[in-house]
Amino acid sequence: MDERNNIDKEREIAEDKMVDDAFQHLLNDYLSTRHRKKVDIITKAFNFARQAHKGVRRLSGEPYIMHPIAVAQIACSEMGLGSTSISAALLHDVVEDTDYTVEDIENIFGPKIAQIVDGLTKISGGIFGDQASAQAENFKKLLLTMSDDIRVILIKICDRLHNMRTLESQPANKQYKIAGETLYIYAPLANRLGLNKIKTELENLSFKFEHPEEYKAIEYKLADTQASRDSLFADFTDPIRKALDKMGLEYEIKARVKSPYSIWNKMQNKHVTFDQIYDILAVRIIFKPKKREEEVNECFNIYVAISQIYKSHPDRLRDWVNHPKANGYQALHVTLMSKQGRWIEVQIRSDRMNEIAEQGFAAHWKYKEGEEITEDDGELNNWLRTIKEILDDPQPDAMDFLDAIKLNLFASEIFVFTPKGEIKTMPAGCTALDFAFQIHTFLGSHCIGAKVNHKLVPLSHKLQSGDQVEILTSNSQHVQPSWINFASTAKAKAKIQAILRREAREIQKQGEEMLSDFLSKHSIEMNSSVIDKLCDFHEVQKPDDFFKAIGKKTIILSDKDIDEINGKKKPNTTSNWRKFVPFLNKEKKKAAENKAPNYFIVKEGFNRKKPIYITEDNINQFIFPDCCHPIPGDDVLGFIDGKNRIEIHKRSCPVAAKLKSGYGNRILDAKWDMHKKLLFDAVIEVNGIDRIGMLNEVTQVISEELNVNIHKITLSCDEGIFEGSIELRIHDRDDVKTIMDKLKQIDGLQEIKQIL
């Protein structure tokens, strides 16, 4: 027993030392920053959090207090935040996980820290109901608090980054939920705030947990091609260094290697292999301007100097220096042709621009405690205003809300001009209608068309960067339901929906009054059982929809409704003859029998942490939606739908991405356990140079050598170039890979892509 106590004692001493060292490291990093040295409040927050989390451990087994210290460390050294943020990061889980309240925090640490901690505390039970994940709810609360203090979201991103770094200890279904959520919400959010480094790390970590095999493969290939990249970088930058030295500049040149996630993303979207991605390497020139006010001119001087060495791509000059991105990013991007015949992107930025690119708004503004935000945060304020607008219009559904956020906040930008030459930043893919709503709701709701660059266009016309837009209006114009289909910004969609909802409520009210008058004429009291009867009779799901239909006059009330309420059934002469024709009813029954598959239903007490195995015997018990067409060998996950059935999606499926964020508590780990008995569809696209016997060779490789059944083949040839698609029946993804490897050996086949 004593021995046991001694071991526990030693462990406790070792852990206390680990905690003290971690906190000391945080303090040292904080003291080396340019912030005011408010060490007292940070130490006070640490001691308070340590006491509050005493005896609690994380799933990894380490003391819980290590997590808040790690989050505060990220906030301090990777974002450059000050004492208020560091203290709030140390306290961020206290209210949620212990008996202390927000009031306690306010009394000890003041209202500012308490407000940030409150914003970071998860909500228990939400307005979206049980069906949706609390995640959407918490995200909403986060944004609400954030619109008062941006530090809330910055600390939340730090928290998420540390959770992602320590995700190994979580069960697989939790990993997919957290990784999916990160990819769907937090990585774009970090990008929107200009936290480039953190965004890249979040994407890579999500990718690592969702697709471990692919991640390893890309990591291996990157390591394998490292030497050739190094020599390319050295050869390419050598003349540039000489030119910059000649100019007498203080600079450094760095190699930027594309992250595994963005490589994989490109491979998926463009259907190319690793070897076909040529922009893995980019070069970054970071210089210190001789005069701060001259840094923009110096960027262009460097550009002129290097474009005399290498030929630049005319369409690939990106001037983010004069037109910064909405997240504050500034740089000059130019693409040059290297001596090896490869296009290489060069990013030219000053040291200040580089800091903003790495740390985003946090660097932009270096929030000094107690000081007001300066006007340079115009973009930030615009962005916060947009968030407030989205939050002002409550979305009925969790997914709608997440979509609205996604639409508005994370889209890339274009610049559009008003008739007077004012510049407006709009999301890419926006329409003339979005532009109208962006300027004013009245303009949007009464617009009939637009003039883009003085040409008349419809409201659905997509705008391009540099367009000049004039909106045409009419007082007789009203919001149309079809507008929702081509509005792309959250603001326009929200306004259109709000106006349509208001109109629908009026029609509904009219319908309700019409029904009440109709029933009172027949001396029938209007109650829920009467309404339910009539809804069933007219085959309408909800009473509200029933009232709307009466208001719109798509349902006309008559004596039949009275008979239905009173339970009198009139013989239905038109359809009665059907029951005398025996086979008609039989067919109906038969169809109903065939229709009902035997799906697996998730009961209470089902262990969601355990993986579900898909085998030949039980594959029919799961639902395979059309959105992503998973087949054995694909990385998949399970999702419990509204009827407690299990859907199977690819982990990379866009629908699954939404589900992981909006309904994370219903995600399951799914694994294949197939034995090459069943066949699945797959489609391969091929193109190349035509010659006699090409088709014969392709079919021979597939059907004779590999013994795979070709379901359908379509080929077309134009001026010696052929393209086509081959539909195959295969067992799993490995079969597809084998076929593609074999086809690559055929002479003249240039490109082989898997599209399904």
Secondary structure as the mmCIF struct_conf table of DSSP 4:
data_model
#
loop_
_struct_conf.conf_type_id
_struct_conf.id
_struct_conf.beg_label_comp_id
_struct_conf.beg_label_asym_id
_struct_conf.beg_label_seq_id
_struct_conf.end_label_comp_id
_struct_conf.end_label_asym_id
_struct_conf.end_label_seq_id
HELX_RH_AL_P HELX_RH_AL_P1 ASP A 2 LEU A 31
TURN_TY1_P TURN_TY1_P1 SER A 32 SER A 32
BEND BEND1 THR A 33 HIS A 35
HELX_RH_AL_P HELX_RH_AL_P2 VAL A 39 ALA A 52
TURN_TY1_P TURN_TY1_P2 HIS A 53 GLY A 55
STRN STRN1 ARG A 57 ARG A 57
TURN_TY1_P TURN_TY1_P3 LEU A 59 SER A 60
BEND BEND2 GLY A 61 GLU A 62
STRN STRN2 PRO A 63 PRO A 63
TURN_TY1_P TURN_TY1_P4 TYR A 64 ILE A 65
HELX_RH_AL_P HELX_RH_AL_P3 MET A 66 GLN A 73
HELX_RH_PI_P HELX_RH_PI_P1 ILE A 74 GLU A 78
TURN_TY1_P TURN_TY1_P5 MET A 79 MET A 79
HELX_RH_AL_P HELX_RH_AL_P4 SER A 83 LEU A 91
TURN_TY1_P TURN_TY1_P6 HIS A 92 ASP A 93
HELX_RH_AL_P HELX_RH_AL_P5 VAL A 94 ASP A 97
BEND BEND3 THR A 98 ASP A 99
HELX_RH_AL_P HELX_RH_AL_P6 VAL A 102 PHE A 109
HELX_RH_AL_P HELX_RH_AL_P7 PRO A 111 LEU A 120
BEND BEND4 THR A 121 THR A 121
HELX_LH_PP_P HELX_LH_PP_P1 LYS A 122 ILE A 123
BEND BEND5 SER A 124 GLY A 125
TURN_TY1_P TURN_TY1_P7 ILE A 127 PHE A 128
BEND BEND6 ASP A 130 ALA A 132
HELX_RH_AL_P HELX_RH_AL_P8 ALA A 134 MET A 146
TURN_TY1_P TURN_TY1_P8 SER A 147 ASP A 148
TURN_TY1_P TURN_TY1_P9 ILE A 150 ILE A 150
HELX_RH_AL_P HELX_RH_AL_P9 ARG A 151 ARG A 165
TURN_TY1_P TURN_TY1_P10 THR A 166 THR A 166
HELX_RH_3T_P HELX_RH_3T_P1 LEU A 167 SER A 169
BEND BEND7 GLN A 170 GLN A 170
HELX_RH_AL_P HELX_RH_AL_P10 ALA A 172 GLU A 181
HELX_RH_PI_P HELX_RH_PI_P2 THR A 182 TYR A 186
HELX_RH_AL_P HELX_RH_AL_P11 ALA A 187 ARG A 192
TURN_TY1_P TURN_TY1_P11 LEU A 193 GLY A 194
HELX_RH_AL_P HELX_RH_AL_P12 ASN A 196 GLU A 210
HELX_RH_AL_P HELX_RH_AL_P13 PRO A 212 ASP A 224
TURN_TY1_P TURN_TY1_P12 THR A 225 THR A 225
HELX_RH_AL_P HELX_RH_AL_P14 GLN A 226 LYS A 246
TURN_TY1_P TURN_TY1_P13 MET A 247 GLY A 248
STRN STRN3 GLU A 250 VAL A 257
HELX_LH_PP_P HELX_LH_PP_P2 LYS A 258 SER A 259
HELX_RH_AL_P HELX_RH_AL_P15 PRO A 260 LYS A 270
TURN_TY1_P TURN_TY1_P14 HIS A 271 HIS A 271
HELX_RH_3T_P HELX_RH_3T_P2 PHE A 274 GLN A 276
BEND BEND8 ILE A 280 ILE A 280
STRN STRN4 LEU A 281 LYS A 288
BEND BEND9 LYS A 290 LYS A 291
HELX_RH_3T_P HELX_RH_3T_P3 ARG A 292 GLU A 294
HELX_RH_AL_P HELX_RH_AL_P16 GLU A 295 SER A 307
TURN_TY1_P TURN_TY1_P15 GLN A 308 ILE A 309
BEND BEND10 TYR A 310 TYR A 310
HELX_LH_PP_P HELX_LH_PP_P3 LYS A 311 LYS A 311
STRN STRN5 SER A 312 SER A 312
HELX_LH_PP_P HELX_LH_PP_P4 HIS A 313 HIS A 313
TURN_TY1_P TURN_TY1_P16 PRO A 314 ASP A 315
STRN STRN6 ARG A 318 ASP A 319
TURN_TY1_P TURN_TY1_P17 TRP A 320 ASN A 322
BEND BEND11 HIS A 323 HIS A 323
TURN_TY1_P TURN_TY1_P18 ALA A 326 ASN A 327
STRN STRN7 LEU A 332 MET A 337
TURN_TY1_P TURN_TY1_P19 LYS A 339 GLN A 340
BEND BEND12 GLY A 341 GLY A 341
STRN STRN8 TRP A 343 SER A 350
HELX_RH_AL_P HELX_RH_AL_P17 ASP A 351 GLN A 359
TURN_TY1_P TURN_TY1_P20 GLY A 360 GLY A 360
HELX_RH_AL_P HELX_RH_AL_P18 PHE A 361 TRP A 365
TURN_TY1_P TURN_TY1_P21 GLU A 369 GLY A 370
HELX_LH_PP_P HELX_LH_PP_P5 GLU A 371 THR A 374
HELX_RH_3T_P HELX_RH_3T_P4 GLU A 375 ASP A 377
HELX_RH_AL_P HELX_RH_AL_P19 GLY A 378 ASP A 392
BEND BEND13 ASP A 393 ASP A 393
BEND BEND14 PRO A 396 ASP A 397
HELX_RH_AL_P HELX_RH_AL_P20 ALA A 398 LEU A 409
BEND BEND15 PHE A 410 ALA A 411
HELX_LH_PP_P HELX_LH_PP_P6 SER A 412 SER A 412
STRN STRN9 GLU A 413 PHE A 417
TURN_TY1_P TURN_TY1_P22 PRO A 419 LYS A 420
STRN STRN10 ILE A 423 PRO A 427
TURN_TY1_P TURN_TY1_P23 ALA A 428 GLY A 429
STRN STRN11 THR A 431 THR A 431
HELX_RH_AL_P HELX_RH_AL_P21 ALA A 432 ILE A 439
HELX_RH_AL_P HELX_RH_AL_P22 THR A 441 SER A 445
TURN_TY1_P TURN_TY1_P24 HIS A 446 HIS A 446
STRN STRN12 CYS A 447 VAL A 452
TURN_TY1_P TURN_TY1_P25 ASN A 453 HIS A 454
STRN STRN13 LYS A 455 VAL A 457
TURN_TY1_P TURN_TY1_P26 LEU A 459 SER A 460
HELX_LH_PP_P HELX_LH_PP_P7 HIS A 461 HIS A 461
STRN STRN14 LYS A 462 LYS A 462
HELX_LH_PP_P HELX_LH_PP_P8 LEU A 463 LEU A 463
TURN_TY1_P TURN_TY1_P27 SER A 465 GLY A 466
STRN STRN15 GLN A 468 GLN A 468
STRN STRN16 VAL A 469 THR A 473
TURN_TY1_P TURN_TY1_P28 ASN A 475 SER A 476
TURN_TY1_P TURN_TY1_P29 PRO A 481 SER A 482
HELX_RH_AL_P HELX_RH_AL_P23 TRP A 483 PHE A 486
BEND BEND16 THR A 489 THR A 489
HELX_RH_AL_P HELX_RH_AL_P24 ALA A 490 LYS A 521
TURN_TY1_P TURN_TY1_P30 HIS A 522 SER A 523
HELX_RH_AL_P HELX_RH_AL_P25 SER A 528 PHE A 537
TURN_TY1_P TURN_TY1_P31 HIS A 538 GLU A 539
BEND BEND17 GLN A 541 GLN A 541
HELX_RH_AL_P HELX_RH_AL_P26 PRO A 543 LYS A 552
TURN_TY1_P TURN_TY1_P32 LYS A 553 LYS A 553
BEND BEND18 THR A 554 ILE A 555
HELX_RH_AL_P HELX_RH_AL_P27 ASP A 559 ASN A 566
TURN_TY1_P TURN_TY1_P33 GLY A 567 GLY A 567
HELX_RH_AL_P HELX_RH_AL_P28 THR A 573 ASN A 576
HELX_RH_3T_P HELX_RH_3T_P5 TRP A 577 PHE A 580
BEND BEND19 VAL A 581 VAL A 581
HELX_RH_AL_P HELX_RH_AL_P29 PRO A 582 LYS A 595
STRN STRN17 ILE A 601 ILE A 601
HELX_LH_PP_P HELX_LH_PP_P9 VAL A 602 LYS A 603
TURN_TY1_P TURN_TY1_P34 GLU A 604 GLY A 605
TURN_TY1_P TURN_TY1_P35 ARG A 608 LYS A 609
BEND BEND20 LYS A 610 LYS A 610
HELX_LH_PP_P HELX_LH_PP_P10 PRO A 611 PRO A 611
STRN STRN18 ILE A 612 ILE A 614
TURN_TY1_P TURN_TY1_P36 GLU A 616 ASN A 618
HELX_RH_3T_P HELX_RH_3T_P6 ILE A 619 GLN A 621
BEND BEND21 PHE A 622 PHE A 622
STRN STRN19 ILE A 623 ILE A 623
TURN_TY1_P TURN_TY1_P37 ASP A 626 CYS A 628
TURN_TY1_P TURN_TY1_P38 PRO A 632 GLY A 633
BEND BEND22 ASP A 634 ASP A 634
STRN STRN20 VAL A 636 ILE A 640
TURN_TY1_P TURN_TY1_P39 GLY A 642 LYS A 643
BEND BEND23 ASN A 644 ASN A 644
STRN STRN21 ARG A 645 ARG A 645
STRN STRN22 ILE A 646 LYS A 650
TURN_TY1_P TURN_TY1_P40 ARG A 651 SER A 652
HELX_RH_AL_P HELX_RH_AL_P30 PRO A 654 GLY A 662
BEND BEND24 TYR A 663 TYR A 663
HELX_RH_3T_P HELX_RH_3T_P7 GLY A 664 ARG A 666
STRN STRN23 ILE A 667 TRP A 672
BEND BEND25 LYS A 676 LYS A 676
BEND BEND26 LEU A 678 LEU A 678
STRN STRN24 PHE A 680 ILE A 689
TURN_TY1_P TURN_TY1_P41 ILE A 692 GLY A 693
HELX_RH_AL_P HELX_RH_AL_P31 MET A 694 THR A 699
HELX_RH_PI_P HELX_RH_PI_P3 GLN A 700 GLU A 705
BEND BEND27 LEU A 706 LEU A 706
STRN STRN25 ASN A 709 ASP A 718
TURN_TY1_P TURN_TY1_P42 GLU A 719 GLY A 720
STRN STRN26 ILE A 721 ILE A 730
BEND BEND28 HIS A 731 ASP A 732
HELX_RH_AL_P HELX_RH_AL_P32 ARG A 733 LEU A 743
TURN_TY1_P TURN_TY1_P43 LYS A 744 GLN A 745
BEND BEND29 ILE A 746 ILE A 746
TURN_TY1_P TURN_TY1_P44 ASP A 747 GLY A 748
STRN STRN27 LEU A 749 GLN A 754
#
